[in-house]
Amino acid sequence: MITKFLINKEKLKFNEAQAFTEEIIKNLFKEINSTYIFLTYLKEAGNSIGLYYKYTSKENTYRRLTGGPEISFHEDYEYITILTSRVETLKKINDRAKNIAKCVSGIEPYAGISLSRDKKLLYGITKLGNVGLIEIITNNNNKDVNWCIEHLFENVIEEKINAKSSQEAVNSYLKDSWILYGNKNYELSSSSTNNGFFINLNAKIKDNYIEHILLTGNFYASPPMEPINAVLALEGTPINEVYFYGIKARFKKIEIEGLNRENVFYVLDDLYNKLINFENK
């Protein structure tokens, strides 16, 4: 199997790199058993947060397509995406991402990050249909990155490119509706952690109904938007255990990495109990 290694000639802004990754994803929906790797240097400093991560008002924040933690980056950091089109589990994609992270940094990643004295690497993963996506942000030596790609992937063919995307796609990653997710705090909350990964649920009630509910965290999931959509289904419902059972059933169909499914069930049960107690005060 050929691995197409696309190396961008010019530096890109973070959202420009995201938009080009989106173009590759669209192409991979039409291909089977293909692997693409895209690498570009970043033009500006900023802050990158995972898909479910709570926005915290930091300047030049970009929300990734994948889950995972937060990382600050500077000009000349590398943004790398590894995209595969094949039938495989999110766990297998996560194992691949951890192997790449360890190879590049020399350190076993913890909760999606590998840190040493002056080097850092973050990875995020998700899966869209049969397209697996790994996002990596790092300031590790480019020679280390290239060596790992050559040794971890088959039949690597390099190609220098000028990555171009539509302005509409580029701008979509700058919209407040995308970046500012999670920037609210509600009166009742529940959290659960697992080896550096976490999930948090916040809710607000009004007249014995769930008025607002918010899921945040640094875990990985596929389909990527399904954890958010599943929890949002509780908005507008009365505080009733039946509805929470329904959300658990939806989560059983979601692939999750970083957390155990028990972490998710715990925050749902715990939040439900807090809502009941608050309602009965």
C-alpha beads as a LAMMPS data file, in Angstrom:
LAMMPS data file: protein, C-alpha beads

281 atoms
280 bonds

1 atom types
1 bond types

-500.0 500.0 xlo xhi
-500.0 500.0 ylo yhi
-500.0 500.0 zlo zhi

Masses

1 110.0

Atoms # bond

1 1 1 0.000 0.000 0.000
2 1 1 1.363 3.437 -0.963
3 1 1 1.563 6.223 1.618
4 1 1 1.345 9.666 0.046
5 1 1 3.417 12.108 2.116
6 1 1 2.413 15.664 1.203
7 1 1 4.891 18.287 2.424
8 1 1 3.726 21.858 2.106
9 1 1 6.220 24.341 0.668
10 1 1 4.940 27.379 2.564
11 1 1 3.924 27.970 6.169
12 1 1 0.202 27.995 6.912
13 1 1 -2.021 29.443 9.582
14 1 1 -3.578 26.772 11.772
15 1 1 -7.044 27.164 10.247
16 1 1 -5.570 26.986 6.737
17 1 1 -3.941 23.668 7.629
18 1 1 -7.261 22.432 9.011
19 1 1 -9.085 23.425 5.836
20 1 1 -6.608 21.519 3.664
21 1 1 -6.985 18.467 5.906
22 1 1 -10.718 18.714 5.294
23 1 1 -10.042 18.597 1.544
24 1 1 -8.062 15.369 1.966
25 1 1 -10.859 13.860 4.062
26 1 1 -13.368 14.585 1.300
27 1 1 -11.123 12.859 -1.235
28 1 1 -10.641 9.832 1.004
29 1 1 -14.393 9.264 1.205
30 1 1 -14.049 8.238 -2.457
31 1 1 -10.940 6.078 -1.991
32 1 1 -10.428 2.735 -0.246
33 1 1 -7.324 1.498 1.567
34 1 1 -5.438 4.762 1.116
35 1 1 -3.079 6.631 3.441
36 1 1 -2.208 10.317 3.255
37 1 1 0.167 12.248 5.486
38 1 1 0.139 16.035 5.339
39 1 1 2.860 18.164 6.955
40 1 1 3.159 21.919 7.154
41 1 1 4.975 24.411 9.345
42 1 1 2.741 26.870 11.159
43 1 1 2.952 30.557 10.327
44 1 1 1.812 32.009 13.655
45 1 1 1.720 31.232 17.363
46 1 1 -1.542 30.199 18.969
47 1 1 -3.429 27.781 21.159
48 1 1 -5.014 24.517 20.004
49 1 1 -7.870 22.805 21.846
50 1 1 -9.626 19.498 21.258
51 1 1 -13.129 19.165 19.874
52 1 1 -14.757 18.842 23.323
53 1 1 -12.358 21.099 25.219
54 1 1 -13.753 24.050 27.153
55 1 1 -12.896 27.393 25.547
56 1 1 -10.971 29.604 27.986
57 1 1 -10.594 32.945 26.153
58 1 1 -6.940 32.505 25.173
59 1 1 -5.796 34.569 22.210
60 1 1 -5.572 32.882 18.790
61 1 1 -7.368 29.738 19.897
62 1 1 -8.164 27.110 17.277
63 1 1 -10.460 24.149 17.847
64 1 1 -9.289 20.901 16.282
65 1 1 -11.262 18.363 14.299
66 1 1 -10.176 15.738 16.830
67 1 1 -10.563 15.385 20.574
68 1 1 -7.740 15.602 23.070
69 1 1 -6.148 18.220 25.318
70 1 1 -4.889 21.771 24.899
71 1 1 -1.473 22.874 23.645
72 1 1 0.140 26.239 22.968
73 1 1 2.298 26.439 19.862
74 1 1 4.639 28.912 18.219
75 1 1 5.682 29.787 14.708
76 1 1 7.488 26.916 12.962
77 1 1 5.746 24.201 14.949
78 1 1 4.752 21.327 12.701
79 1 1 1.127 20.454 12.039
80 1 1 0.812 16.881 10.782
81 1 1 -2.252 14.901 9.822
82 1 1 -2.306 11.177 9.126
83 1 1 -5.418 10.072 7.269
84 1 1 -6.394 6.507 6.422
85 1 1 -9.336 5.149 4.480
86 1 1 -10.101 1.644 5.701
87 1 1 -12.380 -0.219 8.087
88 1 1 -10.781 -0.106 11.548
89 1 1 -11.651 0.745 15.126
90 1 1 -10.912 4.000 16.916
91 1 1 -8.729 1.977 19.295
92 1 1 -6.506 0.908 16.410
93 1 1 -6.192 4.528 15.290
94 1 1 -5.324 5.516 18.857
95 1 1 -2.647 2.815 19.064
96 1 1 -1.164 4.086 15.795
97 1 1 -1.168 7.663 17.082
98 1 1 0.564 6.658 20.322
99 1 1 3.232 4.754 18.379
100 1 1 3.900 7.777 16.174
101 1 1 3.982 10.118 19.180
102 1 1 6.434 7.885 21.028
103 1 1 8.619 7.455 17.941
104 1 1 8.826 11.198 17.252
105 1 1 9.255 12.379 20.846
106 1 1 10.931 9.347 22.406
107 1 1 8.431 9.576 25.268
108 1 1 5.269 7.592 25.918
109 1 1 2.342 10.024 25.585
110 1 1 0.191 10.683 28.638
111 1 1 -3.369 11.859 28.001
112 1 1 -2.462 12.768 24.432
113 1 1 0.742 14.710 25.145
114 1 1 4.461 13.846 25.120
115 1 1 6.619 16.364 26.988
116 1 1 10.366 16.647 27.521
117 1 1 12.550 19.529 28.669
118 1 1 12.171 21.687 25.561
119 1 1 10.073 19.542 23.234
120 1 1 6.378 18.806 23.147
121 1 1 3.939 16.864 21.032
122 1 1 0.166 16.595 21.119
123 1 1 -2.011 14.198 19.194
124 1 1 -5.734 14.004 18.607
125 1 1 -7.768 11.312 16.867
126 1 1 -11.201 10.669 15.473
127 1 1 -12.914 8.683 12.752
128 1 1 -15.387 9.967 10.177
129 1 1 -17.053 6.997 8.538
130 1 1 -14.136 4.850 7.376
131 1 1 -11.676 7.751 7.376
132 1 1 -9.346 7.742 10.369
133 1 1 -7.764 11.057 11.333
134 1 1 -4.737 11.756 13.518
135 1 1 -3.716 15.368 14.160
136 1 1 -0.238 16.052 15.564
137 1 1 1.251 19.360 16.699
138 1 1 4.911 19.282 17.655
139 1 1 8.183 21.181 17.846
140 1 1 10.252 18.002 17.667
141 1 1 13.061 17.813 15.132
142 1 1 11.872 17.430 11.545
143 1 1 14.427 14.654 11.016
144 1 1 12.742 12.659 13.799
145 1 1 9.343 13.165 12.169
146 1 1 10.560 12.088 8.731
147 1 1 12.422 9.073 10.125
148 1 1 9.323 7.857 11.964
149 1 1 7.110 8.281 8.917
150 1 1 9.571 6.323 6.772
151 1 1 9.784 3.492 9.320
152 1 1 6.166 3.269 10.478
153 1 1 4.462 3.459 7.085
154 1 1 4.814 1.410 3.917
155 1 1 5.971 2.672 0.507
156 1 1 6.191 6.349 1.446
157 1 1 6.201 8.672 -1.555
158 1 1 7.023 12.311 -0.812
159 1 1 5.499 15.155 -2.760
160 1 1 6.085 18.881 -2.255
161 1 1 2.849 20.818 -2.635
162 1 1 1.293 24.256 -2.315
163 1 1 -1.718 23.535 -0.127
164 1 1 -4.753 25.537 -1.189
165 1 1 -8.295 25.463 0.167
166 1 1 -11.456 27.434 -0.414
167 1 1 -11.737 30.642 1.587
168 1 1 -15.073 29.415 2.883
169 1 1 -13.433 26.338 4.426
170 1 1 -10.579 28.420 5.858
171 1 1 -12.992 30.887 7.463
172 1 1 -15.241 28.166 8.876
173 1 1 -12.568 27.282 11.454
174 1 1 -12.554 30.878 12.730
175 1 1 -16.271 31.135 13.461
176 1 1 -17.297 31.785 17.054
177 1 1 -19.838 28.969 16.825
178 1 1 -16.904 26.579 16.274
179 1 1 -14.228 28.003 18.561
180 1 1 -16.221 29.229 21.579
181 1 1 -17.869 25.911 22.438
182 1 1 -17.972 25.226 26.167
183 1 1 -17.489 28.821 27.332
184 1 1 -20.406 28.682 29.785
185 1 1 -20.752 27.497 33.371
186 1 1 -23.989 26.081 34.719
187 1 1 -25.018 25.543 38.322
188 1 1 -24.765 21.746 38.497
189 1 1 -21.857 19.645 37.286
190 1 1 -20.263 16.218 37.407
191 1 1 -16.811 15.030 36.345
192 1 1 -14.920 11.782 35.917
193 1 1 -11.256 11.125 35.096
194 1 1 -9.105 8.302 33.772
195 1 1 -5.303 8.569 33.523
196 1 1 -5.274 12.256 32.641
197 1 1 -8.381 12.170 30.451
198 1 1 -11.621 13.663 31.750
199 1 1 -15.262 14.303 30.959
200 1 1 -17.456 16.971 32.505
201 1 1 -21.206 17.591 32.349
202 1 1 -22.783 20.924 33.332
203 1 1 -26.505 21.580 33.499
204 1 1 -29.010 24.283 34.343
205 1 1 -32.621 23.569 35.245
206 1 1 -35.727 25.717 35.034
207 1 1 -39.205 24.744 36.230
208 1 1 -38.094 21.114 36.686
209 1 1 -36.843 20.903 33.100
210 1 1 -33.256 20.743 31.855
211 1 1 -32.828 24.148 30.253
212 1 1 -29.160 23.798 29.250
213 1 1 -26.587 21.005 29.328
214 1 1 -22.954 21.029 28.258
215 1 1 -20.386 18.279 27.733
216 1 1 -16.668 19.079 27.809
217 1 1 -13.508 17.000 28.109
218 1 1 -10.257 15.914 26.485
219 1 1 -11.207 12.409 25.353
220 1 1 -11.521 10.977 21.827
221 1 1 -14.688 9.723 20.155
222 1 1 -16.244 8.588 16.898
223 1 1 -18.488 9.761 15.347
224 1 1 -16.865 12.984 16.563
225 1 1 -19.976 15.112 17.173
226 1 1 -22.110 12.328 18.618
227 1 1 -21.132 12.801 22.314
228 1 1 -22.228 16.446 22.114
229 1 1 -25.411 15.648 20.190
230 1 1 -26.316 12.793 22.530
231 1 1 -26.148 14.988 25.617
232 1 1 -27.952 17.901 23.937
233 1 1 -30.939 15.591 23.483
234 1 1 -31.596 16.124 27.213
235 1 1 -32.259 19.846 26.771
236 1 1 -35.938 20.622 27.157
237 1 1 -36.744 17.307 28.849
238 1 1 -38.119 16.890 32.372
239 1 1 -35.729 15.492 34.967
240 1 1 -36.581 11.849 34.471
241 1 1 -34.328 8.805 34.734
242 1 1 -35.828 7.342 31.554
243 1 1 -34.275 10.081 29.425
244 1 1 -30.862 9.487 30.986
245 1 1 -31.156 5.771 30.196
246 1 1 -31.797 6.770 26.593
247 1 1 -28.591 8.818 26.495
248 1 1 -26.646 5.864 27.900
249 1 1 -28.002 3.732 25.067
250 1 1 -26.712 6.287 22.560
251 1 1 -23.264 6.298 24.170
252 1 1 -23.059 2.516 23.853
253 1 1 -22.927 3.066 20.082
254 1 1 -20.101 5.631 20.294
255 1 1 -16.453 4.570 20.129
256 1 1 -14.538 6.270 22.947
257 1 1 -10.815 6.344 23.678
258 1 1 -9.063 7.851 26.688
259 1 1 -12.079 7.234 28.899
260 1 1 -13.934 4.073 29.786
261 1 1 -17.629 3.941 29.072
262 1 1 -18.077 3.705 32.855
263 1 1 -16.699 7.253 33.157
264 1 1 -19.484 8.480 30.902
265 1 1 -22.168 6.517 32.728
266 1 1 -20.894 7.828 36.069
267 1 1 -21.251 11.505 35.101
268 1 1 -24.727 10.863 33.692
269 1 1 -25.853 9.092 36.881
270 1 1 -24.174 11.616 39.156
271 1 1 -25.619 14.605 37.319
272 1 1 -29.087 13.050 37.369
273 1 1 -28.881 12.588 41.152
274 1 1 -27.711 16.182 41.609
275 1 1 -30.578 17.433 39.457
276 1 1 -33.093 15.449 41.513
277 1 1 -31.662 16.724 44.799
278 1 1 -31.593 20.306 43.535
279 1 1 -35.174 20.022 42.316
280 1 1 -36.350 18.743 45.712
281 1 1 -34.748 21.513 47.753

Bonds

1 1 1 2
2 1 2 3
3 1 3 4
4 1 4 5
5 1 5 6
6 1 6 7
7 1 7 8
8 1 8 9
9 1 9 10
10 1 10 11
11 1 11 12
12 1 12 13
13 1 13 14
14 1 14 15
15 1 15 16
16 1 16 17
17 1 17 18
18 1 18 19
19 1 19 20
20 1 20 21
21 1 21 22
22 1 22 23
23 1 23 24
24 1 24 25
25 1 25 26
26 1 26 27
27 1 27 28
28 1 28 29
29 1 29 30
30 1 30 31
31 1 31 32
32 1 32 33
33 1 33 34
34 1 34 35
35 1 35 36
36 1 36 37
37 1 37 38
38 1 38 39
39 1 39 40
40 1 40 41
41 1 41 42
42 1 42 43
43 1 43 44
44 1 44 45
45 1 45 46
46 1 46 47
47 1 47 48
48 1 48 49
49 1 49 50
50 1 50 51
51 1 51 52
52 1 52 53
53 1 53 54
54 1 54 55
55 1 55 56
56 1 56 57
57 1 57 58
58 1 58 59
59 1 59 60
60 1 60 61
61 1 61 62
62 1 62 63
63 1 63 64
64 1 64 65
65 1 65 66
66 1 66 67
67 1 67 68
68 1 68 69
69 1 69 70
70 1 70 71
71 1 71 72
72 1 72 73
73 1 73 74
74 1 74 75
75 1 75 76
76 1 76 77
77 1 77 78
78 1 78 79
79 1 79 80
80 1 80 81
81 1 81 82
82 1 82 83
83 1 83 84
84 1 84 85
85 1 85 86
86 1 86 87
87 1 87 88
88 1 88 89
89 1 89 90
90 1 90 91
91 1 91 92
92 1 92 93
93 1 93 94
94 1 94 95
95 1 95 96
96 1 96 97
97 1 97 98
98 1 98 99
99 1 99 100
100 1 100 101
101 1 101 102
102 1 102 103
103 1 103 104
104 1 104 105
105 1 105 106
106 1 106 107
107 1 107 108
108 1 108 109
109 1 109 110
110 1 110 111
111 1 111 112
112 1 112 113
113 1 113 114
114 1 114 115
115 1 115 116
116 1 116 117
117 1 117 118
118 1 118 119
119 1 119 120
120 1 120 121
121 1 121 122
122 1 122 123
123 1 123 124
124 1 124 125
125 1 125 126
126 1 126 127
127 1 127 128
128 1 128 129
129 1 129 130
130 1 130 131
131 1 131 132
132 1 132 133
133 1 133 134
134 1 134 135
135 1 135 136
136 1 136 137
137 1 137 138
138 1 138 139
139 1 139 140
140 1 140 141
141 1 141 142
142 1 142 143
143 1 143 144
144 1 144 145
145 1 145 146
146 1 146 147
147 1 147 148
148 1 148 149
149 1 149 150
150 1 150 151
151 1 151 152
152 1 152 153
153 1 153 154
154 1 154 155
155 1 155 156
156 1 156 157
157 1 157 158
158 1 158 159
159 1 159 160
160 1 160 161
161 1 161 162
162 1 162 163
163 1 163 164
164 1 164 165
165 1 165 166
166 1 166 167
167 1 167 168
168 1 168 169
169 1 169 170
170 1 170 171
171 1 171 172
172 1 172 173
173 1 173 174
174 1 174 175
175 1 175 176
176 1 176 177
177 1 177 178
178 1 178 179
179 1 179 180
180 1 180 181
181 1 181 182
182 1 182 183
183 1 183 184
184 1 184 185
185 1 185 186
186 1 186 187
187 1 187 188
188 1 188 189
189 1 189 190
190 1 190 191
191 1 191 192
192 1 192 193
193 1 193 194
194 1 194 195
195 1 195 196
196 1 196 197
197 1 197 198
198 1 198 199
199 1 199 200
200 1 200 201
201 1 201 202
202 1 202 203
203 1 203 204
204 1 204 205
205 1 205 206
206 1 206 207
207 1 207 208
208 1 208 209
209 1 209 210
210 1 210 211
211 1 211 212
212 1 212 213
213 1 213 214
214 1 214 215
215 1 215 216
216 1 216 217
217 1 217 218
218 1 218 219
219 1 219 220
220 1 220 221
221 1 221 222
222 1 222 223
223 1 223 224
224 1 224 225
225 1 225 226
226 1 226 227
227 1 227 228
228 1 228 229
229 1 229 230
230 1 230 231
231 1 231 232
232 1 232 233
233 1 233 234
234 1 234 235
235 1 235 236
236 1 236 237
237 1 237 238
238 1 238 239
239 1 239 240
240 1 240 241
241 1 241 242
242 1 242 243
243 1 243 244
244 1 244 245
245 1 245 246
246 1 246 247
247 1 247 248
248 1 248 249
249 1 249 250
250 1 250 251
251 1 251 252
252 1 252 253
253 1 253 254
254 1 254 255
255 1 255 256
256 1 256 257
257 1 257 258
258 1 258 259
259 1 259 260
260 1 260 261
261 1 261 262
262 1 262 263
263 1 263 264
264 1 264 265
265 1 265 266
266 1 266 267
267 1 267 268
268 1 268 269
269 1 269 270
270 1 270 271
271 1 271 272
272 1 272 273
273 1 273 274
274 1 274 275
275 1 275 276
276 1 276 277
277 1 277 278
278 1 278 279
279 1 279 280
280 1 280 281
